[in-house]
Structure formats: structure tokens, C-alpha cells
Amino acid sequence: MKALTSMKSVMALVMGMALFAGCDQSKEELDKTKVELAKATAERDLMKGQIDKATQDAKDAQTKLTDAENKLKEADAKLATCQPAAAVPAVDPKAAAPAKHAAGKPAAKAAPLAPKQDASAPVGSQTNAVKVAPGNAAAGM
């Protein structure tokens, strides 16, 4: 029995020394692993911050897009409510031939219709054109 007890003691001593010696080698490896873990954690945190910023930018862009689409819908609705400009009817060239009066003289030509002007539109725009006439200060003459 005494031999068995001393053998157990020797085995425990050998295992203890092996564990102790093994801890010194694994301690260096543990320290390296801790450094690598710290680097990986810092890199992960940096990437997470970049993802959060990109996500916020995407949300901001989506909000701006939605606002722009709403403004476009409002403009389309306003445009639909506006009266369209009166279209000049197409004239058939044969029908436009001068009609003869009873006296055999051709009818006088009718004055061309002036396009409608919108006084609220800026001067010089297509809906509020500047008349070109001598002495018209707005025409630059």
C-alpha cells in the first residue's frame, strides 16, 4: 500500500510539473491570443460604426427621396387642376382658301389670334412673351 501511495504521489508531482511547465508556454500563447482578440474587437467596432453611419445615411436618403416624390405628386396634382391652354384648331389648307364675297372679291384676312398671356408668369417667358415693337423698352429697342 505504501508503494501505491508513493506512486500516486510521484504521479501527482510529475503531472503538476507538466502542467506548470505547460502553463508557461501556453501563457505566452494566451497573451498573443488576447492581443489578437483586442485587435479583432477594435476592427469589429470600427466596422460596426461604419455600418451604423451607412445605415443612417441610407435612411436620410430614403427620407429625401420620399419628400421629393411627395412634392412631385403635389406638383402633378396642381398641374392637373390647371386649365390647359386653348389649343389652336388645325386648319385644312383647302378650307383656308379665301372665301369670295357676293361681289366676287376675296374676303379680308382675319388678324391672327394672339396667344394667351399669363400676367403672373415672368416677363419674357413663353406664357408672357415680350412684344417686339419699336419703342418698347421691355424689348430692348
C-alpha positions in Angstrom: 0.0 0.0 0.0 2.8 2.3 0.8 4.2 1.7 -2.6 0.9 2.6 -4.2 0.6 5.8 -2.2 4.1 6.8 -3.0 3.5 6.0 -6.7 0.4 8.2 -6.6 2.4 11.0 -5.0 5.1 10.7 -7.7 2.5 10.7 -10.4 0.8 13.7 -8.9 4.1 15.5 -8.7 5.0 14.7 -12.3 1.6 15.8 -13.6 1.9 19.0 -11.5 5.3 19.8 -13.0 4.0 19.0 -16.5 1.0 21.3 -16.0 3.2 24.0 -14.5 5.7 23.8 -17.4 2.9 23.7 -19.9 1.3 26.8 -18.4 4.4 28.8 -19.1 4.3 28.0 -22.8 0.6 28.5 -23.0 0.7 31.8 -21.1 2.7 33.3 -24.0 0.2 31.9 -26.5 -2.6 33.2 -24.3 -1.1 36.7 -24.3 -0.8 36.6 -28.1 -4.3 35.5 -28.4 -5.5 38.3 -26.1 -3.7 40.8 -28.3 -5.2 39.3 -31.5 -8.7 39.4 -29.8 -8.2 43.1 -28.8 -7.3 43.9 -32.5 -10.2 41.9 -33.8 -12.6 43.6 -31.4 -11.3 47.1 -32.3 -11.7 46.3 -36.0 -15.2 44.9 -35.4 -16.2 48.1 -33.5 -14.8 50.2 -36.3 -16.8 48.3 -38.9 -19.9 48.4 -36.8 -19.6 52.2 -36.6 -19.2 52.4 -40.4 -22.3 50.2 -40.9 -24.3 52.4 -38.5 -23.2 55.5 -40.3 -24.1 54.0 -43.7 -27.4 52.8 -42.4 -28.2 56.3 -41.1 -27.1 57.8 -44.5 -29.4 55.4 -46.3 -32.3 56.4 -44.0 -31.7 60.1 -44.7 -31.5 59.5 -48.4 -34.8 57.5 -48.3 -36.4 60.4 -46.4 -35.2 62.9 -49.0 -36.5 60.6 -51.8 -39.9 60.3 -50.2 -40.1 64.1 -49.7 -39.1 64.6 -53.4 -41.7 62.1 -54.6 -44.4 63.8 -52.4 -43.5 67.2 -53.9 -43.7 65.7 -57.4 -47.1 64.3 -56.7 -48.3 67.7 -55.4 -46.9 69.4 -58.5 -48.6 66.9 -60.7 -51.9 67.4 -58.9 -51.6 71.2 -59.2 -50.8 70.8 -62.9 -53.8 68.6 -63.4 -56.1 71.2 -61.8 -54.8 74.0 -64.1 -56.8 74.7 -67.2 -54.9 73.6 -70.3 -54.1 76.3 -72.8 -56.7 76.5 -75.6 -55.3 74.6 -78.5 -55.5 76.3 -81.9 -57.6 74.1 -84.1 -55.8 72.6 -87.1 -56.8 74.3 -90.3 -57.2 72.4 -93.5 -55.3 74.2 -96.3 -58.2 73.7 -98.7 -60.7 75.1 -96.2 -58.4 78.0 -95.6 -58.8 79.2 -99.2 -60.2 82.7 -99.2 -63.9 82.8 -99.5 -65.4 85.1 -102.1 -67.9 87.8 -101.2 -71.0 88.1 -103.1 -69.4 90.8 -105.1 -66.6 88.5 -106.3 -63.9 90.0 -104.1 -61.9 87.8 -101.7 -62.7 88.2 -98.0 -60.3 90.2 -95.9 -57.8 88.2 -94.0 -58.6 87.9 -90.3 -56.0 89.1 -87.9 -54.0 86.2 -86.2 -55.0 85.4 -82.7 -52.6 86.5 -80.1 -51.6 83.7 -77.7 -52.9 84.0 -74.1 -50.7 85.8 -71.7 -50.3 85.0 -68.1 -49.6 88.2 -66.2 -48.3 86.2 -63.2 -45.6 84.5 -65.3 -42.1 86.1 -65.6 -41.8 88.6 -68.4 -40.1 87.1 -71.4 -41.3 83.5 -70.6 -43.3 81.6 -73.1 -46.6 82.3 -71.4 -45.8 86.0 -71.0 -43.8 86.9 -74.1 -42.3 90.3 -74.6 -43.7 92.1 -77.6 -41.1 93.2 -80.1 -42.1 96.6 -81.2 -40.2 99.9 -81.8 -40.2 102.0 -78.7 -40.9 99.0 -76.4 -38.4 99.5 -73.6 -39.0 95.9 -72.4 -38.0 94.6 -75.8 -34.7 96.4 -75.6 -35.3 98.7 -78.5 
